[in-house]
Amino acid sequence: MTTGNELIQRFEQFASPQLAESWDNPGLQLGNPDRPIKRLMTTLDVRPEVVQEAIKQDVDFIFAHHPVMFHPAKNLNTRIPQNEMYAQLLSHGITVYAAHTNLDTANGGMNDWLAAKLRLTNLEPLVEAGTDPVSGQLVGMGRIGTLNGSMTVREFAQYCMRIFNVNGLRWLAAPTDMDKPIHRVAVLGGAGQDFWQSAVKKGADAYVTGDVTYHFGHDMVANHLMVVDPGHHIEAICEPRLAKLFEQWKQENKWDFTIVQNKINTDPFNFMVNNEGKN
């Protein structure tokens, strides 16, 4: 039988925890990785509804992108939904592991998956982050590359909506830039507004990232950077991608466990369109 520790050891050769940002909390979140894995679930988020689905499917190992214990619990009052979720995980013997900004930075990880979704070529890191402690290769947060051809601002926004399969998105562009061709594109999964200046410095026509706030948006537009915010949840691309990676490792290492993907939509946002015009 394959234990959680065996999977973790192999994964950390791919995306070392040393690549994570100092504020992050990747790694073992909860449970006992010494136990054998029989059924593993990949997920973006560990939310109560995801845990209930994992219990129904007899999952004993959850591999997530977002840390479930990002903020320490102040008590163990199970009337609090988050604490009740911890209790459910423990009572059902489910181990939880998370790979967050280390997966964002690793070569072949989150931002390469998003860049591939955008069909970008000639990729390079958006923000250099030094050297991978395992492979010795250069690594960095985000990616920047080129589209095959060019699009208008509106065409690119529609393109992002289509390929990421979102019901709505926000996009920003100066009125004077509406006819500007979009050819060189930067992408950073999650909340990447802090790195927009790197996109400008590296010649990006457009920047795709989530959780852009009002004043950052003004600064981006003033610097003639077109921005598409399709939301944080596009990182759910990790669910099939991690499953594919683990299937590959299963074959290479003759591991014996079943892999399932989370099918619960954990995006907390809905979209409403104003068909009466902008006020």
N, C-alpha and C positions, 0 to 999 in steps of 0.2 A: 504494500500500500504506500501511496505517496503522502507524506506529511506536509502540513502548511509550511514548515521550515524549509523543505526542499524547494517548494515553489518560490518562497520569499528569497532564498539564496540565489536562485537563477534569475529572478526578476531584478534584484539589486545589482547584478552584473550588467543588466540592460539599462537601468535607470537608478543609479546610485543615490541613496538619500543625501549624500554629500552635495548633490546638485541642487537641493532644495534651498529656497530662500530662508533666511535666519528666523523669520516670523512664522514659518510654516510648521505643521505638525504631521508629517507623513509617517508611514510605518505601521507597526502593529497598533491597532486601536483598542481591541477588546478580544477576550477569549484566549484560547490555548493553541498555539501553532504546532505544538508537539503532536496533536491528534492527526490521524489520517484524514485526507480529504476524500469524500465520496461524491459530493456534488457541489460545484462551485458556481457562483453567480457573479457576472461582471455588471457594474452599475456606475453611473455618474454620481448619484447621491444615495445616501443611506437615510431614508425617511421611514416613518412608521408604516406607510402603505407598502413600501418596498420590502420591509422586514416581514410583514404579514404574508406577502407573496412568496418570499424565500422560505418561510415556515411551511406554507402549503406545498411547496415543491421539494421539501426535505433537503434544502440547501444547508451545508454545514460550514461553508467558507464564502464570505462575501469579499470581493475585490473591487474597491471603489476608487474613484478619482478624488472626490472631495472628502477630506477627513471628517469622520463622524463626531470626533471629540475635539473639534477645533477650539471651542471655548470650554474650560473646565467646569464640571458640575459643582455647584455650591452646596448641594445636598442630594440625598437619594430619595426624595419624596416622589413616589411613583404616580401621584396625581398629576405631575408635570409630564406632558407627552414625551419629551425627550428622555426623561428618566425611565418611564415605563417602557420605552423602546429598548433601552439598555437592559432592563430586566428581562424582556422577551428574548433578546439575543442570548443572554447568559443562560436562561432557563432552558433554551433549546440547543445549547452547545454550539452556537454559531460564532466562528472566529471572523473578525473584521480587520482587513488590512487596507490602507489607503496610499496611493501614490499621487501626489499633487504637483507641486512646482518642480519636483525632480522629473516627473513624466513630461511636464511642459518643456523642460530644457533638454532632455535627452535626445540624441540623434535617433530618428526613427520613431519619435514619440508624438505627443499630442499636436504640436504645431506643424510637424511634417504631415500628419494626417489631414489637418485642416487645409494646408497648402495644396495637398494632392486633391482634396475635394474641390478647391478653386481652380484646379488644373494649372497651377503655376509651375514654371520651369526656371532653370538657372538659379536655384535657391541658395540663400546664404542666411546666417542668423541675423535677426533684426537687432538684438542687443547681445553683444559678446559676453560670455560668462566664464571664460577661461578654458581649462582642460578637463576632460572627463577623467576621474581618478582611476577608472578601470581600463578604458581603452586607450587613453592618452590622446584622443581626438579632441579637436576644438569643438566647443558646444556653445549654445546661446539660446536666449529666450526669444520666441517669435521667429517668423521667417519673412523674407522679402524675395520676390521673384517676378517673373513676367508672364503676362497673359499671352495666349496665342492670338495675336491681333490686338485690336483695341475696341473699346466701347465708349459710349457717351456716359455721363454721370447717371442719368436715369436708367439706361440699359444695364449698367453695372449693378445698381441697386436692385433691379428686377432679377438679374442673374443670381445675386446672392440669396434673394428670397426663394428662388426656385431650387437652387442646389442644396441649400440648407433646410429646405422644406419647412419654412416657418410661415405662420399665418400673418405676420406683420413684422416690420422692422423700422428703425429710425435711420435716416441718413442726413448728412450735413454737407453743404457745399455753398460757397459764395455765389451770389447771382451772376457775377462776372465770370465764374468758372463753369457755368452750366454746359458750355460747348467744349470744354477741355477734354481731350481724349484720355481715357484711362487705360494704361498699358502696364505700368509697374505698380505692383500691389504688395502691401505689407499685411500680415495677419498675426494676431496674437490672441489665443483663446482665453476666455475668462474676462477679467476686468483689466484691460491694458491701456487705459487712457494715460497713465503716467509715462508711457514710452512713445508718445506721438512725435516728440521732437526727433527721436531716432529715425522714425519713418520719413520725416521731412529731410533730415540730413542725408539719408541714403537714397533720396530721389523718388520716393513713392508718390504716385498720383492719387492713390487711395489707400486707406487703412481700415481693415476689418477687425473690430474688437467689440467687446461687450461692456455694458454698464457705464456708458459715457455720460458725464454729468454736465449741467448747463454751462458753467463757466469754462470748463475745459473745452466744451464744444465751440464756444466763441473764439477761444485761442486757436483752435485747429482751423476754423474757417478763415480767420484773419491771416493765417499763414498758407492759405490756398491749398489745404489738404482736404480732399474729399474723404468723408468718413462714413462707414456703414456699421451700424450697431444692430446685429441680428439677435442679440441677447447672449447671456451667459450659457444658456442651455444647449447651444450648438456643440458644446464639449461632450454631449451624449454620444458623439462619434466614437468615444472610447469604448462603449459597450460592445459593438461588433469588432472593433479593432483589437481590443484586448483578448476577446474570445478567439479570434483568429491566431493571435500570437501564442496563446496558451495551447491551442490545438497543435500548432507547429512544434512547440516544446514537448508536448505529450508524445508525439511521434518520435522525436529525437531521443527522448529519455525513457521511452516505454512506460510512461506514467499511466495510471489506471484510475481515472475519475471522469465524471460527466461535467460538461460545461454548458451552462445556460446563460442567456442574456436577460437582463431586466427589461420588461415590457411596459412598466408603469411610467407614465409621463410625469416627471417631477418638476417640470417648468411651472413656477407659481404664477406666471403672468398669462392673462388673456388679452385680446385685442378687440377694440370697438372702433369702427370706422365712422367718421362724421360725413355723411353724404349730403349735408346741407351747406357745405363750404366751410372754409376756415374763418373764424371770427377774430 
